[in-house]
Amino acid sequence: MHSYFMRMKIDNSDFFYAMDLDDNGRLRNVFWADARSRAACKEFGDVVTFDTTYLVNRYDMPFAPFVGVNHHGQSILLGCGLISHEDTKSFSWLFETWKTCMWGYAPKAIITDQCLGMKNAIQKVFPDTRHRLCIWHIMKQVPEKFDMYNAYEQISSCMRKAVWNSLTIKQFEDAWDGFIKKYELQNNTWLQGLYHERKLWVPAYVNDCFWAGMSSTQRSEGMNAYFDGYIHSKTTLKQFVEQYENALANKVESENEEDGKSWRSFIRLITKSGLEKQFQSVYTNEKVREFHEEFVGRLECSCCQKKESVSEYEVKEWITYGEEETRIQVPFIVDFNAETNEAHCNCRLFEYRGMVCRHQLTVWSQMGVERVPDKYVLRRWNKNVKRVHTKIRINYDNSSTSIEARRHDNMCNLFNEVADLAEDSQEKYDKVMARLLELKEELIESSIVCGSNVISGTPNNSISIGDGVLPSKESTNILDPVTLRRKGRPPSKRKIGVVEKIGKKKIETKKKTLSKEKAKEVRTQERLEHNNYFFQEIGTQESVLNVNSQPSYIGQSMWPNMMPHNMRPNMAHGGSIFQFSPGSCPTETGFNQFVYAFPSSQANMPTSFSSHDWRGQSNIASKQVWGGGQSSFLDTQGQCVGGPPPSFTQMLNAPDNAEE
């Protein structure tokens, strides 16, 4: 793994990696990010999700990806790590390393699960970052916590309404307090814990912040799916980092395809409204589709100005919900400023997702606004912005070999050489900066730039080993991490990769397509092996081993003496107690088959029926086979003599055999 990292560093100086070792030189944690992910973080690193529920390697080290959302609404990887422990110390090291990799920038918002170690590490490393708990992980526990209650359906419904239907903090507090008192849940410790952390997950508390439309860590879990088919539970760390590029190639290709579609094509206008044209001309196709959902949704809304205010408007929306498609009218309040055309809605869709809502569009349409302020058209979703991360040369992206990418790479290499020459003198530094600023102004004046993204210079990187620092190009002997049982979801329930699914499916299909003739042959062979076992010579070493290897029959119903008196065995009704073997002579009843295949409770069988008795719990003696009016015997070869055996019913009714 270390050698691979060094090769990547030599190939691209912006590749970053860090390895945390213990005192014995054994790997504890590792983090890495390629040049493209680092550049993308400058664009999309304001909101990230972080999750560690994916087992990917033979050491059970959780995969910890930092995932953001790009301009098409797709998940984008912003660095990833492997950690040995899910505790505050490990998470703190990983967050610190990610922050160093991103030139000291911390995300504005981060979404995680309820792991206490993550929470403590975020407070320590990202004190100014808004932290949100995954609401999906919380709400999916409701059935588990309340399914034993008689009023489970009512409790679940009231809790979900309190969480999802509350637009304001007061509405949530009233609804939460109401269902707690109604169903006497004041002593429920789980609900108490959720209420204590309500400011970290309830939408009424957290939707005042931009989350790029995310409320859960499913983005991280979705990113994990892209690694299925490339890695599995037996993957070594070296194999993992090598397959990392193959797994990401699909993501990069998908983003490039969407870029091409947004530049070459456009979503048709529904109307001739100036509002629609404004968003359709600058947003990516996927974001135009989202805008159209809100634009068409305003048809379900009606607007009226509130009497007590000149700036507030009440927008009532018809909402359909439930399996019966019940429709109700829900009021929303929009605060409109006629001078600036700014509109704020209490649904806070724009603040949370970065997309204007249907209630704002309703007020703007009623007020005759044909163009909204620029603040409502986010640069983040703009298709005309030239984003630097798309020009970074990377091994797994074929498009990075384009003429623009090569020009960008050549200029960066030259700038790095100039920086190396000027960094040791303030005079040289001032001269270089002055010339670069002049060149920048000339280029801006001579061309029309739709958007720009300037990334500051990156510091020299190094890997941390224990408490020391080792230059990136220096080699060291790093030992494998210790395999530890992690907390949380057990390894047996890890996410199964595509390769493993295909393998298991092939095996199951092969079993199902086994021909009937083959299955019959297998069963016949098993019966023959069963017969051979019972007719081995007792006393030899081979017979002792084979007897001991067979399953014990002690504790089962042994017919006839181990059965209660006057109770007919299953055979009397056409059933069977034991597996029969082929008969030693042709009979119509099959009883002789039962006699010689009957396993005694002592696991000892006679070599010949002519000179030995049955041993065990049965009182059948000598060589006579049970009979009614006529007896049958077995000769020294185990063959029937003395006439055909009677039926089973006749033997049960015979007075001589009734007791036995």
C-alpha positions as CSV (number, residue, x, y, z in Angstrom):
1,M,0.0,0.0,0.0
2,H,2.8,2.4,0.9
3,S,4.6,1.7,-2.3
4,Y,1.4,2.4,-4.3
5,F,0.9,5.7,-2.5
6,M,4.5,6.7,-3.3
7,R,4.0,5.9,-7.0
8,M,0.8,7.9,-7.1
9,K,2.6,10.8,-5.4
10,I,5.4,10.8,-8.0
11,D,2.8,10.6,-10.8
12,N,0.9,13.6,-9.4
13,S,2.3,15.8,-6.7
14,D,-1.3,16.8,-5.6
15,F,-2.0,13.2,-4.5
16,F,-2.3,13.1,-0.7
17,Y,-2.0,10.2,1.7
18,A,-1.4,9.7,5.4
19,M,-0.7,6.6,7.4
20,D,-1.1,6.3,11.2
21,L,1.1,3.6,12.8
22,D,1.3,2.3,16.4
23,D,4.6,2.0,18.4
24,N,5.3,-1.4,16.7
25,G,5.1,0.0,13.2
26,R,1.7,-1.7,12.6
27,L,-0.9,0.2,10.6
28,R,-3.8,1.7,12.5
29,N,-5.5,4.2,10.2
30,V,-4.9,5.4,6.7
31,F,-6.3,8.2,4.6
32,W,-5.8,9.2,0.9
33,A,-7.3,11.6,-1.7
34,D,-6.4,12.0,-5.3
35,A,-5.8,15.3,-7.0
36,R,-9.3,15.4,-8.5
37,S,-11.1,14.8,-5.2
38,R,-9.0,17.6,-3.6
39,A,-9.9,20.0,-6.3
40,A,-13.6,19.0,-6.2
41,C,-13.6,19.7,-2.5
42,K,-13.1,23.4,-3.2
43,E,-16.4,23.3,-5.1
44,F,-18.5,20.8,-3.2
45,G,-16.8,20.3,0.2
46,D,-19.2,22.7,2.0
47,V,-21.6,19.8,2.8
48,V,-20.4,16.3,3.3
49,T,-21.7,13.0,4.7
50,F,-19.6,10.6,6.6
51,D,-20.4,6.9,7.2
52,T,-18.5,3.8,8.4
53,T,-21.0,1.0,7.9
54,Y,-19.2,-0.8,5.0
55,L,-16.8,-3.7,5.5
56,V,-14.5,-4.0,2.6
57,N,-11.3,-5.8,3.6
58,R,-9.9,-8.8,5.3
59,Y,-9.0,-6.9,8.4
60,D,-12.5,-5.6,9.0
61,M,-11.3,-2.0,8.8
62,P,-14.4,0.1,8.1
63,F,-14.3,2.1,4.9
64,A,-14.8,5.8,5.8
65,P,-15.7,8.0,2.7
66,F,-16.2,11.7,2.7
67,V,-19.0,12.3,0.2
68,G,-20.4,15.5,-1.3
69,V,-22.9,16.5,-4.0
70,N,-21.8,17.8,-7.4
71,H,-23.6,20.2,-9.7
72,H,-25.7,17.4,-11.2
73,G,-26.9,16.2,-7.8
74,Q,-24.6,13.2,-8.0
75,S,-22.5,11.8,-5.2
76,I,-18.8,12.7,-5.4
77,L,-16.0,11.3,-3.4
78,L,-13.9,13.9,-1.4
79,G,-11.4,11.5,0.1
80,C,-11.6,8.3,2.1
81,G,-10.0,6.4,4.8
82,L,-9.7,3.0,6.6
83,I,-9.8,3.0,10.4
84,S,-9.0,0.3,12.9
85,H,-11.3,1.6,15.7
86,E,-14.6,3.5,15.7
87,D,-13.7,5.7,18.7
88,T,-13.0,9.4,19.2
89,K,-9.3,9.0,18.8
90,S,-9.5,7.4,15.4
91,F,-12.1,9.7,14.1
92,S,-10.2,12.7,15.4
93,W,-7.1,11.6,13.5
94,L,-9.1,11.0,10.3
95,F,-10.9,14.4,10.5
96,E,-7.6,16.2,11.2
97,T,-6.0,14.5,8.3
98,W,-8.9,15.3,6.0
99,K,-8.7,19.0,7.1
100,T,-5.0,19.1,6.4
101,C,-5.5,17.5,3.0
102,M,-8.0,20.2,2.1
103,W,-5.6,23.1,3.0
104,G,-7.2,23.7,6.4
105,Y,-10.7,24.1,5.2
106,A,-13.5,22.5,7.3
107,P,-16.9,21.7,5.9
108,K,-19.8,24.0,6.8
109,A,-22.1,21.1,7.5
110,I,-21.6,17.3,8.0
111,I,-24.1,14.5,8.3
112,T,-23.3,11.3,10.3
113,D,-25.1,8.6,12.2
114,Q,-25.5,8.6,16.0
115,C,-22.0,7.3,16.8
116,L,-20.7,9.0,19.9
117,G,-17.1,8.8,18.8
118,M,-17.9,10.8,15.6
119,K,-19.9,13.4,17.6
120,N,-17.0,14.0,20.0
121,A,-14.4,14.2,17.2
122,I,-16.5,16.7,15.2
123,Q,-16.8,18.9,18.2
124,K,-13.1,18.8,18.7
125,V,-11.8,19.1,15.1
126,F,-14.7,20.9,13.4
127,P,-16.1,23.2,16.2
128,D,-17.7,25.6,13.7
129,T,-19.2,23.0,11.5
130,R,-23.0,22.3,11.7
131,H,-23.6,18.7,12.6
132,R,-26.7,16.8,11.7
133,L,-27.7,13.2,12.6
134,C,-29.0,10.9,9.9
135,I,-32.8,11.0,10.2
136,W,-33.2,7.8,8.3
137,H,-31.3,5.8,10.8
138,I,-33.3,7.3,13.6
139,M,-36.8,6.8,12.1
140,K,-36.1,3.2,11.0
141,Q,-35.8,2.3,14.7
142,V,-39.4,3.2,15.4
143,P,-40.9,-0.2,14.6
144,E,-38.2,-1.9,16.8
145,K,-38.9,0.3,19.7
146,F,-42.7,0.3,19.7
147,D,-43.9,-2.8,18.0
148,M,-44.7,-4.4,21.4
149,Y,-47.2,-1.6,22.2
150,N,-50.8,-2.1,21.4
151,A,-51.1,1.4,20.1
152,Y,-48.0,1.0,17.9
153,E,-49.6,2.3,14.7
154,Q,-50.9,5.4,16.5
155,I,-47.6,6.1,18.2
156,S,-45.7,5.7,15.0
157,S,-48.1,8.0,13.0
158,C,-48.0,10.7,15.7
159,M,-44.2,10.7,15.9
160,R,-43.8,10.9,12.2
161,K,-46.2,13.8,11.9
162,A,-44.4,15.6,14.7
163,V,-41.1,15.2,12.9
164,W,-42.0,15.8,9.3
165,N,-45.1,18.1,9.4
166,S,-43.7,20.7,11.8
167,L,-42.6,23.8,10.0
168,T,-41.6,25.7,13.1
169,I,-39.9,24.8,16.3
170,K,-43.1,25.6,18.3
171,Q,-45.1,23.3,16.1
172,F,-42.7,20.5,16.8
173,E,-42.5,21.1,20.5
174,D,-46.3,21.1,20.8
175,A,-46.8,18.0,18.6
176,W,-44.0,16.0,20.4
177,D,-45.3,16.9,23.9
178,G,-48.8,16.0,22.8
179,F,-48.1,12.4,21.7
180,I,-45.8,11.8,24.6
181,K,-48.5,12.7,27.1
182,K,-51.3,11.0,25.1
183,Y,-49.6,7.6,25.1
184,E,-47.8,8.0,28.5
185,L,-44.3,7.7,27.1
186,Q,-42.6,10.1,29.6
187,N,-40.3,7.3,30.9
188,N,-39.2,6.0,27.5
189,T,-35.4,6.4,27.5
190,W,-35.0,6.2,23.7
191,L,-37.4,9.0,23.2
192,Q,-35.8,11.0,25.9
193,G,-32.4,10.6,24.2
194,L,-33.9,11.7,20.9
195,Y,-35.5,14.8,22.4
196,H,-32.2,15.7,24.1
197,E,-30.5,15.7,20.7
198,R,-33.5,17.2,18.8
199,K,-31.4,20.1,17.5
200,L,-29.2,17.7,15.6
201,W,-31.8,15.9,13.6
202,V,-35.4,17.4,13.7
203,P,-36.0,19.3,10.4
204,A,-37.6,22.2,12.2
205,Y,-34.3,22.8,13.9
206,V,-31.8,22.1,11.2
207,N,-33.4,23.1,7.9
208,D,-32.3,26.7,8.3
209,C,-28.9,25.6,7.0
210,F,-27.8,24.5,3.5
211,W,-27.6,20.7,3.3
212,A,-27.6,20.3,-0.6
213,G,-30.9,18.4,-0.1
214,M,-29.4,15.7,2.2
215,S,-30.9,14.6,5.5
216,S,-29.2,11.2,5.8
217,T,-25.9,9.3,5.2
218,Q,-27.4,7.4,2.3
219,R,-25.2,9.3,0.0
220,S,-22.2,7.6,1.7
221,E,-23.9,4.3,1.6
222,G,-24.7,4.8,-2.1
223,M,-21.1,5.6,-2.7
224,N,-20.2,2.3,-1.2
225,A,-22.3,0.6,-3.8
226,Y,-19.9,1.8,-6.5
227,F,-17.2,-0.3,-4.9
228,D,-19.2,-3.5,-5.1
229,G,-17.8,-5.7,-7.8
230,Y,-14.3,-4.4,-7.2
231,I,-13.7,-5.2,-3.5
232,H,-15.0,-7.8,-1.0
233,S,-14.5,-9.1,2.5
234,K,-11.2,-10.8,1.5
235,T,-9.6,-7.9,-0.2
236,T,-6.2,-6.9,1.1
237,L,-5.4,-3.3,1.7
238,K,-3.0,-3.2,-1.3
239,Q,-5.7,-4.6,-3.5
240,F,-8.2,-2.2,-2.1
241,V,-6.3,1.0,-3.0
242,E,-5.4,-0.4,-6.4
243,Q,-9.1,-1.1,-7.2
244,Y,-10.1,2.3,-5.8
245,E,-9.3,3.9,-9.2
246,N,-11.3,1.3,-11.1
247,A,-14.3,1.9,-8.8
248,L,-14.1,5.7,-9.2
249,A,-13.7,5.6,-13.0
250,N,-17.5,4.9,-13.4
251,K,-18.3,7.9,-11.2
252,V,-16.1,10.2,-13.3
253,E,-17.5,8.9,-16.5
254,S,-21.0,9.5,-15.3
255,E,-20.3,13.1,-14.4
256,N,-18.6,13.7,-17.7
257,E,-21.7,12.3,-19.5
258,E,-24.0,14.6,-17.6
259,D,-21.7,17.6,-18.4
260,G,-21.9,16.8,-22.1
261,K,-25.7,16.5,-22.0
262,S,-26.1,19.8,-20.2
263,W,-23.9,21.6,-22.7
264,R,-25.2,20.0,-25.9
265,S,-28.9,19.8,-25.0
266,F,-31.5,21.4,-22.8
267,I,-34.9,20.7,-21.1
268,R,-37.8,22.2,-23.1
269,L,-39.7,25.1,-21.6
270,I,-43.1,24.4,-20.3
271,T,-44.2,28.0,-20.6
272,K,-42.8,31.3,-21.9
273,S,-42.4,32.6,-18.4
274,G,-39.2,34.7,-17.8
275,L,-38.8,32.9,-14.4
276,E,-38.6,29.5,-16.2
277,K,-36.2,30.8,-18.8
278,Q,-33.8,32.2,-16.2
279,F,-33.3,28.8,-14.5
280,Q,-33.4,26.8,-17.8
281,S,-30.6,28.8,-19.3
282,V,-28.0,28.3,-16.5
283,Y,-28.8,25.2,-14.5
284,T,-27.7,21.6,-15.4
285,N,-30.4,19.4,-16.9
286,E,-31.0,17.5,-13.6
287,K,-31.5,20.7,-11.7
288,V,-33.8,22.1,-14.4
289,R,-36.0,19.0,-13.8
290,E,-36.0,19.7,-10.1
291,F,-37.0,23.3,-10.8
292,H,-39.8,22.1,-13.1
293,E,-41.3,20.0,-10.3
294,E,-41.7,23.1,-8.2
295,F,-42.7,25.2,-11.2
296,V,-45.6,22.8,-12.0
297,G,-46.4,22.3,-8.4
298,R,-47.5,25.9,-8.1
299,L,-50.7,24.9,-9.9
300,E,-51.7,23.2,-6.7
301,C,-51.2,26.5,-4.8
302,S,-53.4,29.6,-4.2
303,C,-52.1,32.9,-2.8
304,C,-53.6,35.7,-0.8
305,Q,-52.1,38.6,1.1
306,K,-52.5,38.5,4.8
307,K,-54.6,41.4,6.1
308,E,-52.4,42.4,9.0
309,S,-49.3,42.7,6.9
310,V,-48.3,44.2,3.6
311,S,-45.3,41.9,3.1
312,E,-46.7,38.5,4.1
313,Y,-48.6,36.2,1.8
314,E,-50.4,33.0,2.7
315,V,-50.0,30.3,0.1
316,K,-52.3,27.3,0.5
317,E,-51.2,24.1,-1.2
318,W,-53.2,21.0,-1.9
319,I,-51.2,18.0,-0.6
320,T,-52.1,14.4,-1.4
321,Y,-51.0,11.7,1.1
322,G,-51.7,8.1,2.2
323,E,-52.8,5.0,0.3
324,E,-56.3,6.5,0.0
325,E,-54.8,9.6,-1.6
326,T,-56.5,12.0,0.9
327,R,-56.1,15.6,-0.1
328,I,-55.8,18.5,2.4
329,Q,-54.9,22.1,2.2
330,V,-51.7,23.2,4.0
331,P,-50.9,26.9,4.6
332,F,-47.4,28.3,4.1
333,I,-46.2,31.8,4.8
334,V,-44.1,33.7,2.3
335,D,-42.5,37.0,3.3
336,F,-42.1,39.1,0.1
337,N,-40.0,42.3,-0.3
338,A,-41.5,44.4,-3.2
339,E,-38.3,46.5,-3.5
340,T,-35.8,43.7,-3.9
341,N,-38.2,41.0,-5.1
342,E,-36.8,38.7,-2.3
343,A,-39.1,36.1,-1.0
344,H,-38.7,33.8,2.1
345,C,-40.9,30.8,2.7
346,N,-41.3,29.0,6.0
347,C,-41.0,25.6,4.2
348,R,-37.3,26.6,3.9
349,L,-36.8,24.4,0.8
350,F,-34.4,27.0,-0.7
351,E,-32.3,27.2,2.5
352,Y,-32.2,23.4,2.8
353,R,-31.9,22.2,-0.8
354,G,-30.8,25.3,-2.7
355,M,-33.9,25.2,-5.0
356,V,-36.7,27.8,-5.0
357,C,-40.0,26.4,-3.8
358,R,-43.4,26.4,-5.4
359,H,-44.7,28.8,-2.8
360,Q,-42.1,31.4,-3.6
361,L,-42.8,30.9,-7.3
362,T,-46.5,31.4,-6.7
363,V,-45.9,34.8,-5.0
364,W,-43.5,35.9,-7.7
365,S,-45.9,35.0,-10.4
366,Q,-48.8,36.8,-8.7
367,M,-46.6,39.9,-8.2
368,G,-45.5,39.8,-11.9
369,V,-41.8,39.2,-11.2
370,E,-40.1,38.0,-14.5
371,R,-36.6,37.6,-13.1
372,V,-35.6,36.7,-9.5
373,P,-32.6,38.1,-7.7
374,D,-29.3,36.4,-8.5
375,K,-29.0,35.0,-5.0
376,Y,-31.7,32.4,-5.9
377,V,-29.7,31.1,-8.8
378,L,-26.9,29.2,-7.2
379,R,-23.5,28.9,-8.8
380,R,-23.3,25.4,-7.4
381,W,-25.9,24.1,-10.0
382,N,-24.6,26.3,-12.8
383,K,-23.6,24.4,-16.0
384,N,-21.6,27.3,-17.4
385,V,-19.0,27.3,-14.6
386,K,-15.6,26.0,-15.6
387,R,-14.7,23.7,-12.7
388,V,-11.1,23.0,-12.1
389,H,-11.5,19.4,-10.9
390,T,-12.7,18.4,-14.4
391,K,-9.3,19.4,-15.8
392,I,-7.1,17.5,-13.3
393,R,-5.1,14.7,-14.9
394,I,-5.8,11.4,-13.3
395,N,-5.1,7.9,-14.3
396,Y,-8.6,6.6,-14.1
397,D,-10.2,9.3,-16.2
398,N,-9.6,9.1,-20.0
399,S,-11.1,12.5,-20.5
400,S,-8.2,14.0,-18.5
401,T,-6.0,13.4,-21.6
402,S,-7.9,16.1,-23.5
403,I,-6.0,19.1,-24.9
404,E,-7.5,21.3,-22.2
405,A,-6.4,18.9,-19.5
406,R,-2.8,18.7,-20.9
407,R,-2.6,22.5,-21.1
408,H,-3.8,22.8,-17.5
409,D,-1.3,20.2,-16.4
410,N,1.6,21.8,-18.2
411,M,0.9,25.3,-16.8
412,C,0.6,23.8,-13.2
413,N,3.9,22.1,-13.6
414,L,5.5,25.3,-14.8
415,F,3.9,27.3,-12.0
416,N,5.3,24.8,-9.4
417,E,8.8,25.2,-10.8
418,V,8.5,29.0,-10.6
419,A,7.2,28.8,-7.0
420,D,10.2,26.6,-6.0
421,L,12.6,29.2,-7.4
422,A,10.9,32.1,-5.6
423,E,9.9,30.7,-2.3
424,D,13.2,31.4,-0.5
425,S,13.1,35.2,-1.0
426,Q,10.5,37.8,-0.3
427,E,11.8,39.9,-3.2
428,K,11.4,37.1,-5.7
429,Y,8.0,36.2,-4.2
430,D,6.7,39.8,-4.7
431,K,8.0,39.9,-8.3
432,V,6.3,36.6,-9.2
433,M,3.0,37.6,-7.6
434,A,3.0,41.0,-9.3
435,R,3.6,39.5,-12.7
436,L,0.9,36.8,-12.2
437,L,-1.7,39.4,-11.1
438,E,-0.9,41.5,-14.2
439,L,-1.3,38.4,-16.4
440,K,-4.6,37.5,-14.7
441,E,-6.0,41.0,-15.4
442,E,-5.0,40.8,-19.0
443,L,-6.6,37.4,-19.5
444,I,-9.8,38.6,-17.9
445,E,-10.0,41.7,-20.1
446,S,-9.3,39.7,-23.3
447,S,-11.8,36.9,-22.8
448,I,-15.3,36.4,-21.4
449,V,-15.2,34.0,-18.5
450,C,-18.5,32.4,-17.5
451,G,-17.1,31.3,-14.2
452,S,-13.9,30.6,-12.5
453,N,-12.6,28.4,-9.7
454,V,-9.2,29.3,-8.3
455,I,-7.5,26.8,-6.0
456,S,-4.8,28.1,-3.7
457,G,-1.4,26.5,-3.7
458,T,-1.1,23.3,-1.8
459,P,1.6,22.6,0.9
460,N,4.1,19.8,0.6
461,N,2.5,16.7,1.9
462,S,3.9,14.0,4.1
463,I,2.7,10.9,5.8
464,S,2.4,10.7,9.6
465,I,3.8,7.5,11.2
466,G,3.0,7.3,14.8
467,D,4.2,10.6,16.4
468,G,6.8,11.2,13.8
469,V,6.8,12.5,10.2
470,L,8.2,10.7,7.3
471,P,8.8,12.3,3.8
472,S,6.4,11.0,1.2
473,K,9.1,9.4,-1.0
474,E,10.9,7.7,1.8
475,S,10.1,4.0,2.2
476,T,9.5,2.2,5.5
477,N,8.5,-1.3,6.6
478,I,4.8,-1.0,7.6
479,L,3.2,-4.0,9.3
480,D,-0.4,-5.2,8.6
481,P,-3.1,-3.9,10.9
482,V,-4.5,-6.1,13.7
483,T,-7.8,-7.8,12.8
484,L,-10.3,-6.7,15.3
485,R,-14.0,-7.3,15.8
486,R,-15.7,-4.0,15.2
487,K,-18.7,-2.6,16.9
488,G,-22.1,-2.1,15.2
489,R,-23.3,-4.4,12.4
490,P,-21.7,-7.8,12.6
491,P,-19.4,-8.8,9.7
492,S,-21.7,-11.6,8.7
493,K,-24.3,-9.0,7.8
494,R,-22.0,-6.8,5.7
495,K,-23.1,-5.6,2.3
496,I,-22.5,-8.3,-0.3
497,G,-20.7,-7.2,-3.4
498,V,-21.8,-7.9,-7.0
499,V,-19.1,-10.4,-7.6
500,E,-20.1,-12.5,-4.6
501,K,-23.8,-12.2,-5.5
502,I,-23.1,-13.5,-9.0
503,G,-21.0,-16.4,-7.6
504,K,-23.7,-17.4,-5.2
505,K,-26.3,-17.2,-7.9
506,K,-24.4,-19.5,-10.1
507,I,-24.0,-22.1,-7.4
508,E,-27.7,-22.0,-6.6
509,T,-28.6,-22.3,-10.3
510,K,-26.2,-25.2,-10.7
511,K,-27.9,-27.0,-7.8
512,K,-31.4,-26.4,-9.2
513,T,-30.5,-27.7,-12.7
514,L,-29.2,-31.0,-11.4
515,S,-31.0,-33.7,-13.4
516,K,-33.4,-36.1,-11.8
517,E,-31.3,-39.0,-13.0
518,K,-28.2,-37.6,-11.3
519,A,-30.1,-36.9,-8.1
520,K,-31.5,-40.5,-8.1
521,E,-27.9,-41.8,-8.6
522,V,-26.7,-39.8,-5.7
523,R,-29.5,-41.1,-3.4
524,T,-28.8,-44.7,-4.5
525,Q,-25.1,-44.3,-3.7
526,E,-26.0,-43.0,-0.3
527,R,-28.2,-46.0,0.4
528,L,-25.4,-48.3,-0.7
529,E,-22.9,-46.6,1.6
530,H,-25.5,-46.9,4.4
531,N,-25.8,-50.6,3.8
532,N,-22.1,-51.1,3.8
533,Y,-21.9,-49.4,7.1
534,F,-24.3,-51.8,8.8
535,F,-22.7,-55.0,7.4
536,Q,-19.1,-54.3,8.3
537,E,-17.4,-56.8,10.5
538,I,-17.7,-55.8,14.1
539,G,-14.4,-55.6,16.1
540,T,-12.1,-54.3,13.4
541,Q,-10.6,-50.8,13.7
542,E,-12.4,-49.8,10.5
543,S,-15.8,-50.8,11.8
544,V,-15.2,-49.0,15.1
545,L,-14.3,-45.7,13.3
546,N,-17.3,-46.0,11.0
547,V,-19.7,-46.7,13.8
548,N,-18.5,-43.8,15.8
549,S,-18.8,-41.5,12.8
550,Q,-22.5,-42.2,12.4
551,P,-25.1,-40.1,14.1
552,S,-26.4,-41.3,17.5
553,Y,-29.8,-42.7,17.7
554,I,-30.0,-42.6,21.5
555,G,-32.8,-40.4,22.6
556,Q,-35.0,-41.2,19.6
557,S,-38.0,-43.4,19.5
558,M,-36.5,-47.0,19.1
559,W,-39.1,-49.4,17.9
560,P,-40.4,-51.6,19.4
561,N,-39.2,-51.7,23.0
562,M,-38.3,-48.0,23.3
563,M,-41.9,-47.1,22.3
564,P,-44.7,-46.9,24.8
565,H,-46.9,-50.0,25.0
566,N,-50.1,-50.1,23.0
567,M,-48.8,-47.2,20.7
568,R,-48.5,-48.2,17.1
569,P,-45.4,-46.8,15.4
570,N,-45.5,-44.5,12.4
571,M,-45.1,-47.5,10.0
572,A,-48.5,-48.8,11.0
573,H,-50.0,-45.7,9.4
574,G,-47.8,-45.9,6.3
575,G,-45.0,-43.7,7.6
576,S,-41.5,-44.4,8.6
577,I,-39.2,-43.9,11.6
578,F,-35.9,-44.6,10.0
579,Q,-34.4,-44.5,6.6
580,F,-34.9,-47.9,5.0
581,S,-32.2,-49.6,2.9
582,P,-32.9,-51.9,-0.1
583,G,-34.2,-55.3,1.0
584,S,-32.0,-58.3,1.1
585,C,-34.7,-60.4,-0.5
586,P,-37.8,-59.6,-2.6
587,T,-40.8,-59.1,-0.3
588,E,-44.1,-57.4,-0.7
589,T,-44.2,-55.8,2.7
590,G,-40.7,-54.4,3.0
591,F,-40.5,-55.5,6.7
592,N,-37.3,-57.5,6.2
593,Q,-35.8,-54.2,5.0
594,F,-36.6,-52.7,8.3
595,V,-35.2,-55.6,10.3
596,Y,-31.7,-55.6,8.9
597,A,-31.4,-51.9,8.5
598,F,-32.6,-51.2,12.0
599,P,-29.8,-49.4,14.0
600,S,-29.5,-50.6,17.6
601,S,-29.2,-48.1,20.4
602,Q,-25.8,-49.6,21.3
603,A,-24.5,-49.0,17.7
604,N,-23.3,-52.7,17.4
605,M,-24.5,-55.0,14.7
606,P,-24.0,-58.8,14.2
607,T,-21.9,-60.1,11.4
608,S,-24.4,-62.8,10.6
609,F,-28.0,-63.1,11.6
610,S,-27.7,-66.9,11.9
611,S,-25.4,-67.0,14.9
612,H,-26.0,-63.6,16.7
613,D,-28.8,-61.9,18.4
614,W,-29.9,-58.3,18.0
615,R,-28.1,-56.2,20.6
616,G,-29.5,-53.1,22.1
617,Q,-33.0,-52.4,23.3
618,S,-34.8,-54.8,21.0
619,N,-35.8,-58.3,22.4
620,I,-35.9,-59.8,18.9
621,A,-33.8,-63.0,19.4
622,S,-32.0,-65.5,17.3
623,K,-32.6,-65.7,13.6
624,Q,-36.4,-65.6,13.5
625,V,-38.2,-62.7,11.8
626,W,-41.4,-61.8,13.3
627,G,-44.3,-63.6,11.9
628,G,-48.0,-64.3,12.4
629,G,-49.1,-67.7,11.4
630,Q,-45.9,-68.5,9.4
631,S,-42.3,-67.8,10.3
632,S,-39.5,-66.6,8.1
633,F,-35.8,-67.0,8.8
634,L,-32.6,-65.5,7.5
635,D,-29.8,-67.8,6.4
636,T,-26.1,-67.2,6.9
637,Q,-26.1,-64.8,3.8
638,G,-29.1,-62.9,5.2
639,Q,-31.5,-64.3,2.7
640,C,-35.2,-65.1,3.5
641,V,-36.1,-68.7,3.8
642,G,-39.3,-70.4,5.1
643,G,-41.9,-68.7,3.0
644,P,-43.0,-65.1,2.4
645,P,-43.3,-62.9,5.4
646,P,-46.7,-61.8,6.7
647,S,-48.1,-58.3,6.5
648,F,-47.3,-55.7,9.2
649,T,-50.9,-55.6,10.4
650,Q,-50.9,-59.4,10.8
651,M,-47.8,-59.3,12.9
652,L,-49.3,-56.6,15.2
653,N,-52.4,-58.6,15.7
654,A,-50.6,-61.9,16.4
655,P,-50.9,-62.7,20.1
656,D,-47.4,-64.1,20.4
657,N,-45.9,-60.9,19.1
658,A,-48.3,-58.4,20.8
659,E,-45.9,-57.6,23.7
660,E,-42.9,-57.2,21.5
